[in-house]
Amino acid sequence: MVTETQVPGGLRSKVLGLPVDVCSDVADAAIGLHGRGGGQIVTLNAEMTMAALEDPALGDVIRAAELVIPDGAGVVWALGRQGHRVRRSPGIELADRLLVEAAERGWRVALVGASPTVMERLRERMLQRLPALDLVAAVHGYQADAAWPGLEATLQASQLDLVLVALGVPRQETWIQRLHQGQGGLWMGVGGSFDVWAGTKKRAPAWMGALQIEWLYRLIQEPSRWRRMLALPAFAWAVLRGG
């Protein structure tokens, strides 16, 4: 059985027991969330959904998130089977829109994750593109274990409006869930977006996105992902069975 609840800016439905927000414009929903005090944004796709079914801690984080957007074609398809006509909302596009908004609105921004080289190039490119961006912190994700507590304390004391985190699933989601408690601003996991913005990786061509086969492009770029791609047919089968 599918349950639905009203949430600010749209409707909250469920796919395989995990919440997904059905809204006409995810960027407006995110900006509205910032105005209400902020929270965690999760970008849900089929792969993350199946990981959450195997990892209860990740599932709990997704259920607690203030905004869950349909990032993957599989999630959009599952919502369509429930009668919801929604567009796929890639997390990289939402994050980019929020950075533009941040530069225009004077938001305080932090970027956390990726390799030292990627973060250095990302910071340079981001400030060239958005010179008005108030980039409070740009910290790579390969910190020594002893460095993380101090880094986390600094972030929590910085009164941030937007924190984008590229530490991979599920680490970035669980890390955000722990750190954003009692904090304002928007906190969002962005996966490999930093690599794309830094120019070290390319996003799939627009035509592949239109056909909803960006996953194939990522597989071609990174053949080692093939095991993770097994989640896609498993997701489809679970939805067809009634999820």
C-alpha positions as CSV (number, residue, x, y, z in Angstrom):
1,M,0.0,0.0,0.0
2,V,1.2,3.5,-0.9
3,T,0.7,6.2,1.7
4,E,0.9,9.9,0.9
5,T,1.1,13.0,3.1
6,Q,1.0,16.7,2.4
7,V,4.3,18.5,2.8
8,P,5.1,22.2,2.1
9,G,5.5,22.7,-1.6
10,G,4.1,19.3,-2.6
11,L,3.1,15.8,-1.7
12,R,5.2,13.1,0.0
13,S,4.8,9.6,-1.4
14,K,6.7,6.4,-0.9
15,V,8.7,4.1,-3.1
16,L,9.6,0.7,-1.6
17,G,8.9,2.2,1.8
18,L,11.1,5.3,1.4
19,P,9.8,8.8,1.1
20,V,9.9,10.8,-2.1
21,D,8.7,14.4,-2.4
22,V,6.5,15.1,-5.4
23,C,6.7,18.8,-6.2
24,S,6.5,20.9,-9.3
25,D,9.9,22.5,-8.8
26,V,12.5,21.0,-6.6
27,A,14.6,24.2,-6.5
28,D,11.7,26.2,-5.2
29,A,11.1,23.4,-2.6
30,A,14.7,23.6,-1.5
31,I,14.8,27.4,-1.3
32,G,11.5,27.2,0.7
33,L,13.1,24.7,3.0
34,H,16.0,27.1,3.6
35,G,13.4,29.8,4.5
36,R,11.8,27.5,7.1
37,G,15.1,26.8,8.9
38,G,16.8,24.4,6.5
39,G,17.4,20.7,6.6
40,Q,18.8,17.7,4.8
41,I,18.2,17.1,1.1
42,V,18.5,13.5,-0.2
43,T,18.7,12.7,-3.9
44,L,17.0,9.3,-4.3
45,N,17.7,6.9,-7.1
46,A,17.2,3.2,-7.6
47,E,20.7,2.3,-6.5
48,M,20.4,4.3,-3.2
49,T,16.9,2.8,-2.6
50,M,18.2,-0.8,-2.8
51,A,21.2,0.1,-0.6
52,A,18.8,1.5,2.0
53,L,16.8,-1.7,2.0
54,E,20.1,-3.5,2.9
55,D,21.3,-0.8,5.3
56,P,18.8,0.2,7.9
57,A,20.9,3.2,9.0
58,L,20.7,4.7,5.5
59,G,17.0,4.0,5.4
60,D,16.5,5.9,8.6
61,V,18.5,8.8,7.3
62,I,16.3,9.0,4.2
63,R,13.1,8.8,6.2
64,A,14.3,11.6,8.5
65,A,15.4,13.9,5.6
66,E,13.4,17.1,5.2
67,L,13.4,16.9,1.4
68,V,13.8,13.8,-0.8
69,I,13.9,14.4,-4.5
70,P,13.5,11.9,-7.4
71,D,17.0,11.9,-8.8
72,G,16.9,8.6,-10.8
73,A,14.7,7.5,-13.7
74,G,13.8,4.4,-11.8
75,V,12.2,6.4,-8.9
76,V,10.4,8.6,-11.5
77,W,9.1,5.4,-13.1
78,A,7.9,4.0,-9.8
79,L,6.1,7.3,-8.9
80,G,4.5,7.2,-12.3
81,R,3.0,3.8,-11.5
82,Q,1.4,5.5,-8.6
83,G,-0.1,8.1,-10.8
84,H,2.4,10.9,-10.1
85,R,3.7,12.7,-13.2
86,V,7.1,14.1,-12.1
87,R,10.2,15.0,-13.9
88,R,13.6,13.5,-13.0
89,S,15.5,16.0,-10.9
90,P,19.2,15.2,-11.1
91,G,20.9,16.2,-7.9
92,I,23.8,17.8,-9.8
93,E,21.4,20.3,-11.4
94,L,19.7,21.1,-8.1
95,A,23.0,21.7,-6.4
96,D,24.2,23.9,-9.2
97,R,21.0,26.0,-9.0
98,L,21.5,26.4,-5.2
99,L,25.0,27.6,-5.7
100,V,23.8,30.3,-8.1
101,E,21.1,31.2,-5.6
102,A,23.7,31.3,-2.9
103,A,25.8,33.8,-4.9
104,E,22.8,36.0,-5.5
105,R,21.5,35.9,-2.0
106,G,24.7,36.2,-0.1
107,W,24.5,32.7,1.4
108,R,27.5,31.2,3.3
109,V,28.6,28.1,1.5
110,A,30.8,25.1,2.4
111,L,32.0,22.3,0.0
112,V,33.2,19.1,1.6
113,G,34.6,15.9,-0.1
114,A,36.4,14.6,-3.1
115,S,40.2,14.4,-3.5
116,P,42.6,17.2,-2.6
117,T,43.3,17.8,-6.4
118,V,39.6,17.9,-7.3
119,M,38.8,20.2,-4.4
120,E,41.6,22.6,-5.4
121,R,40.4,22.7,-9.0
122,L,36.8,23.0,-8.0
123,R,37.4,25.9,-5.7
124,E,39.2,27.8,-8.4
125,R,36.6,27.1,-11.0
126,M,33.7,27.9,-8.7
127,L,35.0,31.3,-7.7
128,Q,35.8,32.1,-11.4
129,R,32.3,31.3,-12.4
130,L,30.5,32.8,-9.3
131,P,32.9,35.5,-8.0
132,A,30.2,36.7,-5.5
133,L,30.0,33.3,-3.9
134,D,30.8,33.4,-0.1
135,L,32.8,30.2,0.0
136,V,33.5,29.8,3.7
137,A,35.1,26.4,3.4
138,A,36.3,24.1,0.6
139,V,37.7,21.0,2.3
140,H,38.7,17.7,0.6
141,G,37.4,14.4,1.9
142,Y,40.7,12.6,2.5
143,Q,41.3,14.1,5.9
144,A,43.1,12.2,8.6
145,D,40.7,10.7,11.2
146,A,42.0,13.0,13.9
147,A,41.2,16.1,11.7
148,W,37.5,15.4,11.3
149,P,36.2,16.4,14.8
150,G,37.8,19.9,14.5
151,L,36.6,20.3,10.9
152,E,33.1,19.3,11.9
153,A,33.1,21.7,14.9
154,T,34.2,24.6,12.6
155,L,31.5,23.9,10.1
156,Q,28.8,23.8,12.8
157,A,30.0,27.1,14.2
158,S,30.1,28.8,10.8
159,Q,26.3,29.5,10.4
160,L,26.2,28.0,6.9
161,D,23.4,28.4,4.5
162,L,24.4,25.7,2.0
163,V,26.7,22.7,2.6
164,L,27.4,20.3,-0.3
165,V,29.0,17.0,0.6
166,A,30.7,14.6,-1.8
167,L,31.8,11.6,0.3
168,G,29.8,8.9,-1.5
169,V,26.7,7.0,-0.5
170,P,26.0,6.2,2.3
171,R,28.8,8.1,4.1
172,Q,27.7,11.5,2.9
173,E,24.1,11.0,4.0
174,T,24.9,9.6,7.5
175,W,27.5,12.3,8.0
176,I,25.1,15.1,7.1
177,Q,22.3,13.6,9.2
178,R,24.6,13.7,12.3
179,L,26.1,17.2,11.6
180,H,23.0,19.2,10.6
181,Q,21.1,18.5,13.8
182,G,20.3,21.9,15.3
183,Q,21.9,23.7,12.3
184,G,20.2,26.0,9.8
185,G,20.9,26.0,6.1
186,L,20.6,23.3,3.5
187,W,22.8,20.2,3.7
188,M,23.0,18.0,0.6
189,G,25.0,15.0,-0.6
190,V,26.2,15.4,-4.2
191,G,28.1,12.2,-5.0
192,G,30.4,12.8,-8.0
193,S,29.2,16.3,-8.8
194,F,32.5,17.8,-7.6
195,D,34.5,15.8,-10.2
196,V,32.2,17.0,-13.0
197,W,32.4,20.6,-11.9
198,A,36.2,20.4,-11.5
199,G,36.5,19.0,-15.0
200,T,38.0,15.7,-14.0
201,K,34.9,13.7,-15.2
202,K,32.3,14.4,-17.8
203,R,28.5,14.1,-17.4
204,A,26.6,12.1,-19.8
205,P,25.5,13.9,-23.0
206,A,22.1,15.6,-22.9
207,W,20.6,13.0,-25.3
208,M,21.4,10.2,-22.9
209,G,19.8,12.1,-20.1
210,A,16.7,12.6,-22.2
211,L,16.6,8.9,-22.8
212,Q,17.2,8.3,-19.1
213,I,20.3,6.2,-19.6
214,E,22.9,8.3,-17.9
215,W,23.6,5.1,-15.8
216,L,25.0,3.5,-19.0
217,Y,27.4,6.4,-19.6
218,R,28.7,6.1,-16.0
219,L,29.2,2.4,-16.5
220,I,31.2,3.0,-19.7
221,Q,33.3,5.5,-17.8
222,E,33.7,3.3,-14.7
223,P,33.3,-0.4,-15.7
224,S,34.0,-1.3,-12.0
225,R,30.5,0.0,-11.3
226,W,28.9,-3.1,-12.9
227,R,28.1,-4.8,-9.6
228,R,26.4,-1.7,-8.3
229,M,24.3,-1.6,-11.5
230,L,22.7,-4.9,-10.5
231,A,20.6,-2.8,-8.2
232,L,18.6,-1.5,-11.2
233,P,16.9,-4.7,-12.3
234,A,16.4,-5.6,-8.6
235,F,14.7,-2.3,-8.0
236,A,12.4,-2.7,-11.0
237,W,11.4,-6.2,-9.9
238,A,10.7,-5.0,-6.4
239,V,8.5,-2.2,-7.6
240,L,6.6,-4.6,-10.0
241,R,6.0,-6.9,-7.1
242,G,4.0,-4.2,-5.4
243,G,6.5,-1.8,-3.8
